[in-house]
């Protein structure tokens, strides 16, 4: 099995996978990472891939924290009338 983003894995790609990244605009970088941006799938560079991954991670964590923060508040609201 070849590595997907280096060596034999990129030999079949046009220009060995090198080109201009549509997201950051850097030229002559390897654009091998398929990502869906605004509905269309584009090939972006390694850095943009990592950046988007981090953004997604942050958002997932934020939504999880928001759900956790909302849940106890709801429980407290439903419990309060039962106690009184
Ligand atoms: Zn990029």
PDB file of the backbone (N, CA, C, O) and the ligand in Angstrom, with CONECT records:
HET     ZN  A 101       1
ATOM      1  N   UNK A   1       0.841  -1.203   0.000  1.00  0.00           N
ATOM      2  CA  UNK A   1       0.000   0.000   0.000  1.00  0.00           C
ATOM      3  C   UNK A   1       0.869   1.243   0.000  1.00  0.00           C
ATOM      4  O   UNK A   1       1.795   1.371   0.800  1.00  0.00           O
ATOM      5  N   UNK A   2       0.560   2.147  -0.899  1.00  0.00           N
ATOM      6  CA  UNK A   2       1.364   3.366  -0.967  1.00  0.00           C
ATOM      7  C   UNK A   2       0.769   4.461  -0.097  1.00  0.00           C
ATOM      8  O   UNK A   2      -0.413   4.447   0.247  1.00  0.00           O
ATOM      9  N   UNK A   3       1.608   5.382   0.235  1.00  0.00           N
ATOM     10  CA  UNK A   3       1.133   6.535   0.982  1.00  0.00           C
ATOM     11  C   UNK A   3       0.332   7.414   0.026  1.00  0.00           C
ATOM     12  O   UNK A   3       0.763   7.674  -1.097  1.00  0.00           O
ATOM     13  N   UNK A   4      -0.812   7.861   0.470  1.00  0.00           N
ATOM     14  CA  UNK A   4      -1.736   8.563  -0.428  1.00  0.00           C
ATOM     15  C   UNK A   4      -1.245   9.951  -0.825  1.00  0.00           C
ATOM     16  O   UNK A   4      -1.643  10.464  -1.871  1.00  0.00           O
ATOM     17  N   UNK A   5      -0.403  10.559  -0.027  1.00  0.00           N
ATOM     18  CA  UNK A   5      -0.061  11.957  -0.268  1.00  0.00           C
ATOM     19  C   UNK A   5       1.415  12.194  -0.560  1.00  0.00           C
ATOM     20  O   UNK A   5       1.873  13.337  -0.574  1.00  0.00           O
ATOM     21  N   UNK A   6       2.156  11.118  -0.792  1.00  0.00           N
ATOM     22  CA  UNK A   6       3.569  11.299  -1.149  1.00  0.00           C
ATOM     23  C   UNK A   6       4.051  10.109  -1.962  1.00  0.00           C
ATOM     24  O   UNK A   6       3.443   9.039  -1.952  1.00  0.00           O
ATOM     25  N   UNK A   7       5.158  10.319  -2.666  1.00  0.00           N
ATOM     26  CA  UNK A   7       5.786   9.241  -3.413  1.00  0.00           C
ATOM     27  C   UNK A   7       4.895   8.659  -4.492  1.00  0.00           C
ATOM     28  O   UNK A   7       4.311   9.382  -5.299  1.00  0.00           O
ATOM     29  N   UNK A   8       4.801   7.344  -4.490  1.00  0.00           N
ATOM     30  CA  UNK A   8       4.031   6.629  -5.515  1.00  0.00           C
ATOM     31  C   UNK A   8       2.583   7.071  -5.555  1.00  0.00           C
ATOM     32  O   UNK A   8       1.959   7.092  -6.615  1.00  0.00           O
ATOM     33  N   UNK A   9       2.055   7.422  -4.404  1.00  0.00           N
ATOM     34  CA  UNK A   9       0.649   7.796  -4.305  1.00  0.00           C
ATOM     35  C   UNK A   9       0.273   9.018  -5.108  1.00  0.00           C
ATOM     36  O   UNK A   9      -0.873   9.137  -5.541  1.00  0.00           O
ATOM     37  N   UNK A  10       1.213   9.939  -5.320  1.00  0.00           N
ATOM     38  CA  UNK A  10       0.897  11.164  -6.053  1.00  0.00           C
ATOM     39  C   UNK A  10       1.424  11.143  -7.489  1.00  0.00           C
ATOM     40  O   UNK A  10       1.229  12.101  -8.238  1.00  0.00           O
ATOM     41  N   UNK A  11       2.091  10.052  -7.871  1.00  0.00           N
ATOM     42  CA  UNK A  11       2.688   9.974  -9.205  1.00  0.00           C
ATOM     43  C   UNK A  11       1.639  10.077 -10.312  1.00  0.00           C
ATOM     44  O   UNK A  11       1.891  10.647 -11.373  1.00  0.00           O
ATOM     45  N   UNK A  12       0.465   9.519 -10.046  1.00  0.00           N
ATOM     46  CA  UNK A  12      -0.583   9.532 -11.063  1.00  0.00           C
ATOM     47  C   UNK A  12      -1.331  10.865 -11.111  1.00  0.00           C
ATOM     48  O   UNK A  12      -2.028  11.150 -12.084  1.00  0.00           O
ATOM     49  N   UNK A  13      -1.190  11.664 -10.084  1.00  0.00           N
ATOM     50  CA  UNK A  13      -1.882  12.959 -10.043  1.00  0.00           C
ATOM     51  C   UNK A  13      -1.255  13.925 -11.048  1.00  0.00           C
ATOM     52  O   UNK A  13      -0.075  13.812 -11.379  1.00  0.00           O
ATOM     53  N   UNK A  14      -2.050  14.864 -11.522  1.00  0.00           N
ATOM     54  CA  UNK A  14      -1.538  15.868 -12.437  1.00  0.00           C
ATOM     55  C   UNK A  14      -0.478  16.707 -11.725  1.00  0.00           C
ATOM     56  O   UNK A  14      -0.705  17.198 -10.620  1.00  0.00           O
ATOM     57  N   UNK A  15       0.682  16.866 -12.367  1.00  0.00           N
ATOM     58  CA  UNK A  15       1.766  17.657 -11.797  1.00  0.00           C
ATOM     59  C   UNK A  15       2.174  17.132 -10.415  1.00  0.00           C
ATOM     60  O   UNK A  15       2.586  17.894  -9.541  1.00  0.00           O
ATOM     61  N   UNK A  16       2.049  15.836 -10.245  1.00  0.00           N
ATOM     62  CA  UNK A  16       2.331  15.171  -8.964  1.00  0.00           C
ATOM     63  C   UNK A  16       1.546  15.782  -7.811  1.00  0.00           C
ATOM     64  O   UNK A  16       2.018  15.849  -6.676  1.00  0.00           O
ATOM     65  N   UNK A  17       0.343  16.220  -8.131  1.00  0.00           N
ATOM     66  CA  UNK A  17      -0.534  16.747  -7.087  1.00  0.00           C
ATOM     67  C   UNK A  17      -0.259  18.188  -6.709  1.00  0.00           C
ATOM     68  O   UNK A  17      -0.883  18.735  -5.800  1.00  0.00           O
ATOM     69  N   UNK A  18       0.691  18.806  -7.421  1.00  0.00           N
ATOM     70  CA  UNK A  18       1.028  20.185  -7.067  1.00  0.00           C
ATOM     71  C   UNK A  18       0.183  21.182  -7.852  1.00  0.00           C
ATOM     72  O   UNK A  18      -0.165  20.956  -9.011  1.00  0.00           O
ATOM     73  N   UNK A  19      -0.130  22.268  -7.200  1.00  0.00           N
ATOM     74  CA  UNK A  19      -0.921  23.296  -7.848  1.00  0.00           C
ATOM     75  C   UNK A  19      -1.207  24.421  -6.876  1.00  0.00           C
ATOM     76  O   UNK A  19      -0.536  24.581  -5.857  1.00  0.00           O
ATOM     77  N   UNK A  20      -2.235  25.204  -7.224  1.00  0.00           N
ATOM     78  CA  UNK A  20      -2.595  26.340  -6.379  1.00  0.00           C
ATOM     79  C   UNK A  20      -3.746  25.934  -5.469  1.00  0.00           C
ATOM     80  O   UNK A  20      -4.751  25.390  -5.927  1.00  0.00           O
ATOM     81  N   UNK A  21      -3.593  26.200  -4.197  1.00  0.00           N
ATOM     82  CA  UNK A  21      -4.657  25.876  -3.252  1.00  0.00           C
ATOM     83  C   UNK A  21      -5.787  26.896  -3.390  1.00  0.00           C
ATOM     84  O   UNK A  21      -5.548  28.102  -3.310  1.00  0.00           O
ATOM     85  N   UNK A  22      -7.018  26.417  -3.597  1.00  0.00           N
ATOM     86  CA  UNK A  22      -8.132  27.347  -3.784  1.00  0.00           C
ATOM     87  C   UNK A  22      -8.524  28.093  -2.504  1.00  0.00           C
ATOM     88  O   UNK A  22      -9.205  29.117  -2.566  1.00  0.00           O
ATOM     89  N   UNK A  23      -8.107  27.597  -1.379  1.00  0.00           N
ATOM     90  CA  UNK A  23      -8.527  28.229  -0.123  1.00  0.00           C
ATOM     91  C   UNK A  23      -7.553  29.324   0.311  1.00  0.00           C
ATOM     92  O   UNK A  23      -7.976  30.444   0.598  1.00  0.00           O
ATOM     93  N   UNK A  24      -6.246  29.017   0.362  1.00  0.00           N
ATOM     94  CA  UNK A  24      -5.281  30.005   0.846  1.00  0.00           C
ATOM     95  C   UNK A  24      -4.542  30.679  -0.297  1.00  0.00           C
ATOM     96  O   UNK A  24      -3.878  31.694  -0.086  1.00  0.00           O
ATOM     97  N   UNK A  25      -4.644  30.128  -1.520  1.00  0.00           N
ATOM     98  CA  UNK A  25      -4.035  30.765  -2.676  1.00  0.00           C
ATOM     99  C   UNK A  25      -2.552  30.525  -2.838  1.00  0.00           C
ATOM    100  O   UNK A  25      -1.917  31.125  -3.705  1.00  0.00           O
ATOM    101  N   UNK A  26      -1.992  29.657  -2.016  1.00  0.00           N
ATOM    102  CA  UNK A  26      -0.575  29.357  -2.133  1.00  0.00           C
ATOM    103  C   UNK A  26      -0.320  28.529  -3.393  1.00  0.00           C
ATOM    104  O   UNK A  26      -1.027  27.557  -3.661  1.00  0.00           O
ATOM    105  N   UNK A  27       0.706  28.927  -4.166  1.00  0.00           N
ATOM    106  CA  UNK A  27       1.008  28.218  -5.399  1.00  0.00           C
ATOM    107  C   UNK A  27       2.104  27.192  -5.190  1.00  0.00           C
ATOM    108  O   UNK A  27       2.930  27.306  -4.284  1.00  0.00           O
ATOM    109  N   UNK A  28       2.089  26.178  -6.062  1.00  0.00           N
ATOM    110  CA  UNK A  28       3.083  25.109  -6.040  1.00  0.00           C
ATOM    111  C   UNK A  28       3.146  24.353  -4.720  1.00  0.00           C
ATOM    112  O   UNK A  28       4.220  23.976  -4.251  1.00  0.00           O
ATOM    113  N   UNK A  29       1.980  24.140  -4.134  1.00  0.00           N
ATOM    114  CA  UNK A  29       1.886  23.267  -2.971  1.00  0.00           C
ATOM    115  C   UNK A  29       1.088  22.037  -3.394  1.00  0.00           C
ATOM    116  O   UNK A  29       0.355  22.069  -4.383  1.00  0.00           O
ATOM    117  N   UNK A  30       1.235  20.979  -2.651  1.00  0.00           N
ATOM    118  CA  UNK A  30       0.479  19.779  -2.976  1.00  0.00           C
ATOM    119  C   UNK A  30      -0.978  19.967  -2.534  1.00  0.00           C
ATOM    120  O   UNK A  30      -1.264  20.174  -1.354  1.00  0.00           O
ATOM    121  N   UNK A  31      -1.872  19.890  -3.493  1.00  0.00           N
ATOM    122  CA  UNK A  31      -3.290  20.018  -3.180  1.00  0.00           C
ATOM    123  C   UNK A  31      -3.938  18.639  -3.341  1.00  0.00           C
ATOM    124  O   UNK A  31      -4.411  18.277  -4.419  1.00  0.00           O
ATOM    125  N   UNK A  32      -3.946  17.903  -2.272  1.00  0.00           N
ATOM    126  CA  UNK A  32      -4.377  16.505  -2.336  1.00  0.00           C
ATOM    127  C   UNK A  32      -5.547  16.186  -1.427  1.00  0.00           C
ATOM    128  O   UNK A  32      -6.049  15.062  -1.429  1.00  0.00           O
ATOM    129  N   UNK A  33      -5.980  17.155  -0.661  1.00  0.00           N
ATOM    130  CA  UNK A  33      -7.001  16.877   0.336  1.00  0.00           C
ATOM    131  C   UNK A  33      -8.364  17.366  -0.140  1.00  0.00           C
ATOM    132  O   UNK A  33      -8.592  18.566  -0.298  1.00  0.00           O
ATOM    133  N   UNK A  34      -9.260  16.417  -0.363  1.00  0.00           N
ATOM    134  CA  UNK A  34     -10.602  16.776  -0.828  1.00  0.00           C
ATOM    135  C   UNK A  34     -11.448  17.233   0.349  1.00  0.00           C
ATOM    136  O   UNK A  34     -11.572  16.536   1.356  1.00  0.00           O
ATOM    137  N   UNK A  35     -12.020  18.408   0.201  1.00  0.00           N
ATOM    138  CA  UNK A  35     -12.877  18.951   1.252  1.00  0.00           C
ATOM    139  C   UNK A  35     -14.060  19.632   0.608  1.00  0.00           C
ATOM    140  O   UNK A  35     -13.953  20.189  -0.484  1.00  0.00           O
ATOM    141  N   UNK A  36     -15.193  19.587   1.291  1.00  0.00           N
ATOM    142  CA  UNK A  36     -16.380  20.251   0.769  1.00  0.00           C
ATOM    143  C   UNK A  36     -16.468  21.647   1.367  1.00  0.00           C
ATOM    144  O   UNK A  36     -16.633  21.820   2.574  1.00  0.00           O
ATOM    145  N   UNK A  37     -16.356  22.632   0.495  1.00  0.00           N
ATOM    146  CA  UNK A  37     -16.457  24.021   0.932  1.00  0.00           C
ATOM    147  C   UNK A  37     -17.586  24.687   0.166  1.00  0.00           C
ATOM    148  O   UNK A  37     -17.566  24.736  -1.064  1.00  0.00           O
ATOM    149  N   UNK A  38     -18.565  25.198   0.891  1.00  0.00           N
ATOM    150  CA  UNK A  38     -19.743  25.844   0.299  1.00  0.00           C
ATOM    151  C   UNK A  38     -20.443  24.960  -0.732  1.00  0.00           C
ATOM    152  O   UNK A  38     -20.905  25.450  -1.763  1.00  0.00           O
ATOM    153  N   UNK A  39     -20.518  23.689  -0.460  1.00  0.00           N
ATOM    154  CA  UNK A  39     -21.277  22.789  -1.326  1.00  0.00           C
ATOM    155  C   UNK A  39     -20.474  22.114  -2.417  1.00  0.00           C
ATOM    156  O   UNK A  39     -20.902  21.080  -2.930  1.00  0.00           O
ATOM    157  N   UNK A  40     -19.316  22.660  -2.795  1.00  0.00           N
ATOM    158  CA  UNK A  40     -18.530  21.978  -3.829  1.00  0.00           C
ATOM    159  C   UNK A  40     -17.271  21.361  -3.227  1.00  0.00           C
ATOM    160  O   UNK A  40     -16.644  21.910  -2.322  1.00  0.00           O
ATOM    161  N   UNK A  41     -16.940  20.215  -3.764  1.00  0.00           N
ATOM    162  CA  UNK A  41     -15.750  19.524  -3.300  1.00  0.00           C
ATOM    163  C   UNK A  41     -14.527  20.101  -4.002  1.00  0.00           C
ATOM    164  O   UNK A  41     -14.457  20.120  -5.231  1.00  0.00           O
ATOM    165  N   UNK A  42     -13.574  20.568  -3.221  1.00  0.00           N
ATOM    166  CA  UNK A  42     -12.349  21.123  -3.787  1.00  0.00           C
ATOM    167  C   UNK A  42     -11.148  20.425  -3.161  1.00  0.00           C
ATOM    168  O   UNK A  42     -11.230  19.850  -2.076  1.00  0.00           O
ATOM    169  N   UNK A  43     -10.040  20.494  -3.876  1.00  0.00           N
ATOM    170  CA  UNK A  43      -8.816  19.913  -3.349  1.00  0.00           C
ATOM    171  C   UNK A  43      -7.984  21.030  -2.750  1.00  0.00           C
ATOM    172  O   UNK A  43      -7.648  22.007  -3.420  1.00  0.00           O
ATOM    173  N   UNK A  44      -7.657  20.866  -1.478  1.00  0.00           N
ATOM    174  CA  UNK A  44      -6.922  21.904  -0.773  1.00  0.00           C
ATOM    175  C   UNK A  44      -5.593  21.372  -0.257  1.00  0.00           C
ATOM    176  O   UNK A  44      -5.328  20.171  -0.312  1.00  0.00           O
ATOM    177  N   UNK A  45      -4.767  22.272   0.239  1.00  0.00           N
ATOM    178  CA  UNK A  45      -3.443  21.882   0.708  1.00  0.00           C
ATOM    179  C   UNK A  45      -3.506  21.325   2.129  1.00  0.00           C
ATOM    180  O   UNK A  45      -4.531  21.385   2.807  1.00  0.00           O
ATOM    181  N   UNK A  46      -2.381  20.792   2.541  1.00  0.00           N
ATOM    182  CA  UNK A  46      -2.248  20.154   3.843  1.00  0.00           C
ATOM    183  C   UNK A  46      -2.591  21.111   4.989  1.00  0.00           C
ATOM    184  O   UNK A  46      -3.283  20.739   5.937  1.00  0.00           O
ATOM    185  N   UNK A  47      -2.096  22.344   4.887  1.00  0.00           N
ATOM    186  CA  UNK A  47      -2.328  23.307   5.967  1.00  0.00           C
ATOM    187  C   UNK A  47      -3.795  23.655   6.103  1.00  0.00           C
ATOM    188  O   UNK A  47      -4.326  23.718   7.212  1.00  0.00           O
ATOM    189  N   UNK A  48      -4.458  23.884   4.962  1.00  0.00           N
ATOM    190  CA  UNK A  48      -5.878  24.222   4.995  1.00  0.00           C
ATOM    191  C   UNK A  48      -6.680  23.056   5.550  1.00  0.00           C
ATOM    192  O   UNK A  48      -7.643  23.253   6.291  1.00  0.00           O
ATOM    193  N   UNK A  49      -6.281  21.845   5.191  1.00  0.00           N
ATOM    194  CA  UNK A  49      -6.956  20.648   5.693  1.00  0.00           C
ATOM    195  C   UNK A  49      -6.879  20.597   7.214  1.00  0.00           C
ATOM    196  O   UNK A  49      -7.871  20.326   7.890  1.00  0.00           O
ATOM    197  N   UNK A  50      -5.684  20.861   7.741  1.00  0.00           N
ATOM    198  CA  UNK A  50      -5.488  20.849   9.194  1.00  0.00           C
ATOM    199  C   UNK A  50      -6.288  21.966   9.848  1.00  0.00           C
ATOM    200  O   UNK A  50      -6.888  21.783  10.907  1.00  0.00           O
ATOM    201  N   UNK A  51      -6.287  23.130   9.198  1.00  0.00           N
ATOM    202  CA  UNK A  51      -7.010  24.285   9.726  1.00  0.00           C
ATOM    203  C   UNK A  51      -8.503  23.994   9.822  1.00  0.00           C
ATOM    204  O   UNK A  51      -9.142  24.260  10.840  1.00  0.00           O
ATOM    205  N   UNK A  52      -9.049  23.437   8.728  1.00  0.00           N
ATOM    206  CA  UNK A  52     -10.478  23.122   8.711  1.00  0.00           C
ATOM    207  C   UNK A  52     -10.815  22.051   9.733  1.00  0.00           C
ATOM    208  O   UNK A  52     -11.885  22.066  10.342  1.00  0.00           O
ATOM    209  N   UNK A  53      -9.898  21.132   9.909  1.00  0.00           N
ATOM    210  CA  UNK A  53     -10.099  20.063  10.886  1.00  0.00           C
ATOM    211  C   UNK A  53     -10.183  20.665  12.291  1.00  0.00           C
ATOM    212  O   UNK A  53     -11.036  20.286  13.094  1.00  0.00           O
ATOM    213  N   UNK A  54      -9.290  21.600  12.568  1.00  0.00           N
ATOM    214  CA  UNK A  54      -9.276  22.255  13.877  1.00  0.00           C
ATOM    215  C   UNK A  54     -10.534  23.069  14.108  1.00  0.00           C
ATOM    216  O   UNK A  54     -11.078  23.084  15.212  1.00  0.00           O
ATOM    217  N   UNK A  55     -10.996  23.748  13.064  1.00  0.00           N
ATOM    218  CA  UNK A  55     -12.218  24.553  13.173  1.00  0.00           C
ATOM    219  C   UNK A  55     -13.402  23.653  13.484  1.00  0.00           C
ATOM    220  O   UNK A  55     -14.222  23.963  14.347  1.00  0.00           O
ATOM    221  N   UNK A  56     -13.482  22.526  12.766  1.00  0.00           N
ATOM    222  CA  UNK A  56     -14.579  21.568  12.972  1.00  0.00           C
ATOM    223  C   UNK A  56     -14.541  20.997  14.390  1.00  0.00           C
ATOM    224  O   UNK A  56     -15.575  20.812  15.032  1.00  0.00           O
ATOM    225  N   UNK A  57     -13.340  20.729  14.851  1.00  0.00           N
ATOM    226  CA  UNK A  57     -13.142  20.183  16.196  1.00  0.00           C
ATOM    227  C   UNK A  57     -13.619  21.173  17.244  1.00  0.00           C
ATOM    228  O   UNK A  57     -14.317  20.817  18.193  1.00  0.00           O
ATOM    229  N   UNK A  58     -13.221  22.435  17.047  1.00  0.00           N
ATOM    230  CA  UNK A  58     -13.593  23.503  17.977  1.00  0.00           C
ATOM    231  C   UNK A  58     -15.106  23.660  18.030  1.00  0.00           C
ATOM    232  O   UNK A  58     -15.691  23.795  19.105  1.00  0.00           O
ATOM    233  N   UNK A  59     -15.738  23.642  16.844  1.00  0.00           N
ATOM    234  CA  UNK A  59     -17.194  23.802  16.776  1.00  0.00           C
ATOM    235  C   UNK A  59     -17.904  22.646  17.459  1.00  0.00           C
ATOM    236  O   UNK A  59     -18.899  22.839  18.157  1.00  0.00           O
ATOM    237  N   UNK A  60     -17.382  21.441  17.251  1.00  0.00           N
ATOM    238  CA  UNK A  60     -17.982  20.254  17.863  1.00  0.00           C
ATOM    239  C   UNK A  60     -17.899  20.344  19.376  1.00  0.00           C
ATOM    240  O   UNK A  60     -18.836  19.987  20.090  1.00  0.00           O
ATOM    241  N   UNK A  61     -16.762  20.828  19.849  1.00  0.00           N
ATOM    242  CA  UNK A  61     -16.557  20.959  21.290  1.00  0.00           C
ATOM    243  C   UNK A  61     -17.476  22.039  21.859  1.00  0.00           C
ATOM    244  O   UNK A  61     -18.039  21.887  22.944  1.00  0.00           O
ATOM    245  N   UNK A  62     -17.615  23.119  21.115  1.00  0.00           N
ATOM    246  CA  UNK A  62     -18.446  24.243  21.574  1.00  0.00           C
ATOM    247  C   UNK A  62     -19.913  23.832  21.658  1.00  0.00           C
ATOM    248  O   UNK A  62     -20.607  24.186  22.611  1.00  0.00           O
ATOM    249  N   UNK A  63     -20.386  23.079  20.653  1.00  0.00           N
ATOM    250  CA  UNK A  63     -21.783  22.654  20.651  1.00  0.00           C
ATOM    251  C   UNK A  63     -22.042  21.642  21.759  1.00  0.00           C
ATOM    252  O   UNK A  63     -23.119  21.614  22.354  1.00  0.00           O
ATOM    253  N   UNK A  64     -21.037  20.812  22.026  1.00  0.00           N
ATOM    254  CA  UNK A  64     -21.142  19.823  23.090  1.00  0.00           C
ATOM    255  C   UNK A  64     -21.221  20.518  24.445  1.00  0.00           C
ATOM    256  O   UNK A  64     -22.008  20.133  25.310  1.00  0.00           O
ATOM    257  N   UNK A  65     -20.391  21.553  24.617  1.00  0.00           N
ATOM    258  CA  UNK A  65     -20.367  22.308  25.859  1.00  0.00           C
ATOM    259  C   UNK A  65     -21.678  23.061  26.058  1.00  0.00           C
ATOM    260  O   UNK A  65     -22.184  23.165  27.175  1.00  0.00           O
ATOM    261  N   UNK A  66     -22.218  23.582  24.964  1.00  0.00           N
ATOM    262  CA  UNK A  66     -23.478  24.310  25.021  1.00  0.00           C
ATOM    263  C   UNK A  66     -24.616  23.374  25.408  1.00  0.00           C
ATOM    264  O   UNK A  66     -25.496  23.743  26.185  1.00  0.00           O
ATOM    265  N   UNK A  67     -24.593  22.164  24.862  1.00  0.00           N
ATOM    266  CA  UNK A  67     -25.623  21.169  25.183  1.00  0.00           C
ATOM    267  C   UNK A  67     -25.523  20.743  26.643  1.00  0.00           C
ATOM    268  O   UNK A  67     -26.536  20.551  27.316  1.00  0.00           O
ATOM    269  N   UNK A  68     -24.296  20.598  27.121  1.00  0.00           N
ATOM    270  CA  UNK A  68     -24.073  20.209  28.510  1.00  0.00           C
ATOM    271  C   UNK A  68     -24.499  21.312  29.462  1.00  0.00           C
ATOM    272  O   UNK A  68     -25.013  21.052  30.550  1.00  0.00           O
ATOM    273  N   UNK A  69     -24.276  22.556  29.033  1.00  0.00           N
ATOM    274  CA  UNK A  69     -24.641  23.703  29.870  1.00  0.00           C
ATOM    275  C   UNK A  69     -26.157  23.872  29.905  1.00  0.00           C
ATOM    276  O   UNK A  69     -26.714  24.286  30.922  1.00  0.00           O
ATOM    277  N   UNK A  70     -26.825  23.553  28.796  1.00  0.00           N
ATOM    278  CA  UNK A  70     -28.276  23.726  28.707  1.00  0.00           C
ATOM    279  C   UNK A  70     -29.017  22.626  29.462  1.00  0.00           C
ATOM    280  O   UNK A  70     -30.070  22.873  30.049  1.00  0.00           O
ATOM    281  N   UNK A  71     -28.469  21.419  29.444  1.00  0.00           N
ATOM    282  CA  UNK A  71     -29.140  20.277  30.062  1.00  0.00           C
ATOM    283  C   UNK A  71     -29.364  20.424  31.571  1.00  0.00           C
ATOM    284  O   UNK A  71     -30.487  20.221  32.031  1.00  0.00           O
ATOM    285  N   UNK A  72     -28.338  20.770  32.359  1.00  0.00           N
ATOM    286  CA  UNK A  72     -28.566  20.911  33.807  1.00  0.00           C
ATOM    287  C   UNK A  72     -29.557  22.030  34.142  1.00  0.00           C
ATOM    288  O   UNK A  72     -30.321  21.930  35.102  1.00  0.00           O
ATOM    289  N   UNK A  73     -29.533  23.088  33.342  1.00  0.00           N
ATOM    290  CA  UNK A  73     -30.446  24.204  33.568  1.00  0.00           C
ATOM    291  C   UNK A  73     -31.889  23.762  33.380  1.00  0.00           C
ATOM    292  O   UNK A  73     -32.779  24.165  34.128  1.00  0.00           O
ATOM    293  N   UNK A  74     -32.107  22.926  32.367  1.00  0.00           N
ATOM    294  CA  UNK A  74     -33.454  22.411  32.117  1.00  0.00           C
ATOM    295  C   UNK A  74     -33.910  21.477  33.231  1.00  0.00           C
ATOM    296  O   UNK A  74     -35.064  21.497  33.658  1.00  0.00           O
ATOM    297  N   UNK A  75     -32.970  20.661  33.687  1.00  0.00           N
ATOM    298  CA  UNK A  75     -33.287  19.730  34.784  1.00  0.00           C
ATOM    299  C   UNK A  75     -33.678  20.488  36.042  1.00  0.00           C
ATOM    300  O   UNK A  75     -34.630  20.123  36.732  1.00  0.00           O
ATOM    301  N   UNK A  76     -32.934  21.543  36.328  1.00  0.00           N
ATOM    302  CA  UNK A  76     -33.196  22.351  37.516  1.00  0.00           C
ATOM    303  C   UNK A  76     -34.560  23.005  37.418  1.00  0.00           C
ATOM    304  O   UNK A  76     -35.276  23.130  38.412  1.00  0.00           O
ATOM    305  N   UNK A  77     -34.914  23.421  36.203  1.00  0.00           N
ATOM    306  CA  UNK A  77     -36.204  24.095  35.998  1.00  0.00           C
ATOM    307  C   UNK A  77     -37.359  23.127  36.213  1.00  0.00           C
ATOM    308  O   UNK A  77     -38.396  23.502  36.761  1.00  0.00           O
ATOM    309  N   UNK A  78     -37.178  21.865  35.776  1.00  0.00           N
ATOM    310  CA  UNK A  78     -38.266  20.883  35.925  1.00  0.00           C
ATOM    311  C   UNK A  78     -38.340  20.357  37.362  1.00  0.00           C
ATOM    312  O   UNK A  78     -39.405  19.979  37.851  1.00  0.00           O
ATOM    313  N   UNK A  79     -37.181  20.345  38.021  1.00  0.00           N
ATOM    314  CA  UNK A  79     -37.160  19.826  39.390  1.00  0.00           C
ATOM    315  C   UNK A  79     -37.712  20.805  40.397  1.00  0.00           C
ATOM    316  O   UNK A  79     -38.309  20.401  41.395  1.00  0.00           O
ATOM    317  N   UNK A  80     -37.522  22.074  40.152  1.00  0.00           N
ATOM    318  CA  UNK A  80     -37.917  23.105  41.108  1.00  0.00           C
ATOM    319  C   UNK A  80     -39.401  23.063  41.487  1.00  0.00           C
ATOM    320  O   UNK A  80     -39.711  23.125  42.677  1.00  0.00           O
ATOM    321  N   UNK A  81     -40.322  22.961  40.540  1.00  0.00           N
ATOM    322  CA  UNK A  81     -41.751  22.941  40.925  1.00  0.00           C
ATOM    323  C   UNK A  81     -42.129  21.671  41.699  1.00  0.00           C
ATOM    324  O   UNK A  81     -43.018  21.698  42.550  1.00  0.00           O
ATOM    325  N   UNK A  82     -41.439  20.546  41.391  1.00  0.00           N
ATOM    326  CA  UNK A  82     -41.739  19.288  42.063  1.00  0.00           C
ATOM    327  C   UNK A  82     -41.385  19.353  43.550  1.00  0.00           C
ATOM    328  O   UNK A  82     -42.081  18.794  44.397  1.00  0.00           O
ATOM    329  N   UNK A  83     -40.280  20.053  43.846  1.00  0.00           N
ATOM    330  CA  UNK A  83     -39.860  20.169  45.237  1.00  0.00           C
ATOM    331  C   UNK A  83     -40.789  21.079  46.030  1.00  0.00           C
ATOM    332  O   UNK A  83     -41.024  20.853  47.217  1.00  0.00           O
ATOM    333  N   UNK A  84     -41.320  22.112  45.369  1.00  0.00           N
ATOM    334  CA  UNK A  84     -42.147  23.102  46.074  1.00  0.00           C
ATOM    335  C   UNK A  84     -43.606  22.646  46.230  1.00  0.00           C
ATOM    336  O   UNK A  84     -44.421  23.370  46.801  1.00  0.00           O
TER     337      UNK A  84
HETATM  338 ZN    ZN A 101      -4.351  26.026   1.350  1.00  0.00          ZN
END
